[in-house]
Amino acid sequence: MMKLNSTPDIDRSHPLAVVVIGASGDLALKKIFPALFALYCQNLLPEQFHIVGFARSGMSNDDFRQRVEEKLTCRYVPGEKCDELMKDFLANCTYMSGNYDSAESFRKLHAELEHIETDASANHVFYMAIPPFLFLDVAHALHGAELVSECSVRGWSRVVIEKPFGSDRASSDALTKSMLQVFSEDQTYRIDHYLGKEVIQNLLVLRFANLIFDPIWNRNHIQNVRISWTENLSLQGRAGYFDQYGIIRDVMQNHLLQMVALVAMEQPVSLHSTYVRDEKVKALRAIAPLSIDDMVVAQYGSGSSGGRQYTGYLEEEGTPEGSITPTFTAAVLKVNNRRWDGVPFLIRAGKGMSDSKTEIRIRFRGVPGNIFAEAAKGLPQNELVITVQPDAGISFRIVNRVPGLGIRLDETELDLRYSSAFEGVMPDAYESLILDVIQGDKSLFIRADELEAAWDIFTPALHELEAKHVVPETYAFGSQGPDAATALAGRFGAIWRTDT
Ligand SMILES: NC(=O)c1ccc[n+]([C@@H]2O[C@H](COP(=O)([O-])OP(=O)(O)OC[C@H]3O[C@@H](n4cnc5c(N)ncnc54)[C@H](OP(=O)(O)O)[C@@H]3O)[C@@H](O)[C@H]2O)c1
């Protein structure tokens, strides 16, 4: 078993404050504070650091620390040492209650930071863990309170925001433009947490640090690419949020398209963030805007899963009556360049499905002049399967001789499972991404032109679906999705396989 040991060597000398706006929320408590603690346990936070939680909820410092502590884990440092580290970490966490659009609240935040920071040149990360409609109010309030600085003498300021970035090209552009009044593009870190996942970070390594893949990574050898994201869950009380966006905006335009870009892009000049993102933008720009004829939209109806009965989307609490928001979409993207011309990129995302899984499948073409054609009849062609979650791994499906007398061939797999191949703690995506923010590495963050290119692919179809009031098909909760999605894949000679 190989040890997971890639703790980077970083400069910890410069003081840092991480201000988490929306500190009472789900994202902050479940992801951001645990990730910061994980970095602290690995000596990856600066020697002098402070974490300030900011939100409207009234809480004392002690209440806040208790809420944060409940979510911290000792994954990196088990045992008594962990209690000590938690105590020290929490001593560096303070909370401030305020309003997101109040100049007065942010002046108090400024005073609080001045009070706790001994060094006037401390760096600042402002993590906006709030609903996006509050981003601008907060950005202007931070600016008004003179908390945003680009100059190195006072220390840098960086802002982290999470999707959804608008709901179409125009609203996304408007958000980008308004945010630029306060934070420059260089100071802006747009998170797509899928890019922080180990297996996704490994995609470029797999493609460009191995000789064997590049010569076959093209239309001559690849028949189709399928990227699938499924969740075996209902909306769990978030129907109010989800219904405004739907699965296309919530998952496809960001997570799935990022995976498409990493599969389709050319090798960057180097790993510098500019070059990596240049190549991703080029790949996205080569994708034709999606046509509604090449997609299937659907909504889950009632059904059962794991012995439990689930109501349909329309009956979920918070779903507006008669909603036509899709909970499932399958689509075919066409990448119009020399490498991919004619290779369908099939993508699908669905909630209320039979299982929770994210994977990329690269299906190779059949063997020309195959001398084993008779024995291999009915066996699928080679397939590279990259499983992102739940059981991270890479497998390559090959045709193999079954040991024994006579000739019998079967499909088998060369299988790398991260859980058995690597020993140690697999970092959470947020640990990796927050560390990059602190270090100023933007390779895994979405640049403004990348966002534009991603919206250009989906905006016409989204507008057409809405203008024509397209009513989604229905599929049973816990199923494989609608039959129409199977038929769509079939049009391109593909099937949605879900086995490992
Ligand atoms: N949760 C996740 O795993 C996740 C994943 C991907 C992206 N995101 C994105 O990350 C951001 C935060 O997500 P979240 O799930 O933490 O959100 P959340 O729990 O709904 O909201 C975070 C905090 O914002 C304040 N807030 C919520 N609704 C508000 C409203 N209508 N008006 C004023 N304040 C309001 C609340 O704090 P106070 O009432 O105390 O002020 C709340 O605790 C969002 O942009 C979301 O889309 C979240």
The ligand as a Gaussian input file, in Angstrom:
#p B3LYP/6-31G(d) Opt

LIG

0 1
 N      -24.007000      23.634000       1.660000
 C      -23.211000      23.133000       0.743000
 O      -22.687000      22.027000       0.873000
 C      -22.932000      23.942000      -0.509000
 C      -22.379000      23.280000      -1.606000
 C      -22.072000      24.018000      -2.764000
 C      -22.309000      25.379000      -2.783000
 N      -22.867000      25.995000      -1.714000
 C      -23.052000      27.446000      -1.777000
 O      -22.433000      28.037000      -0.634000
 C      -23.179000      29.139000      -0.158000
 C      -23.618000      28.897000       1.280000
 O      -24.322000      27.675000       1.362000
 P      -25.075000      27.174000       2.684000
 O      -25.654000      25.873000       2.353000
 O      -24.199000      27.303000       3.874000
 O      -26.232000      28.250000       2.775000
 P      -27.251000      28.513000       3.954000
 O      -27.012000      27.589000       5.096000
 O      -28.614000      28.569000       3.345000
 O      -26.892000      30.015000       4.332000
 C      -25.709000      30.391000       5.028000
 C      -26.041000      31.486000       6.025000
 O      -26.500000      32.640000       5.304000
 C      -27.532000      33.286000       6.048000
 N      -28.739000      33.336000       5.204000
 C      -29.373000      32.302000       4.614000
 N      -30.451000      32.724000       3.938000
 C      -30.487000      34.054000       4.096000
 C      -31.371000      35.063000       3.629000
 N      -32.441000      34.780000       2.876000
 N      -31.109000      36.338000       3.966000
 C      -30.038000      36.640000       4.718000
 N      -29.173000      35.714000       5.212000
 C      -29.402000      34.451000       4.893000
 C      -27.798000      32.448000       7.277000
 O      -27.069000      33.011000       8.361000
 P      -27.686000      34.053000       9.402000
 O      -29.163000      33.899000       9.384000
 O      -27.070000      33.687000      10.715000
 O      -27.220000      35.361000       8.893000
 C      -27.186000      31.116000       6.950000
 O      -26.713000      30.439000       8.091000
 C      -24.321000      29.279000      -1.147000
 O      -23.871000      30.147000      -2.156000
 C      -24.492000      27.881000      -1.711000
 O      -25.080000      27.891000      -2.974000
 C      -23.180000      25.296000      -0.583000

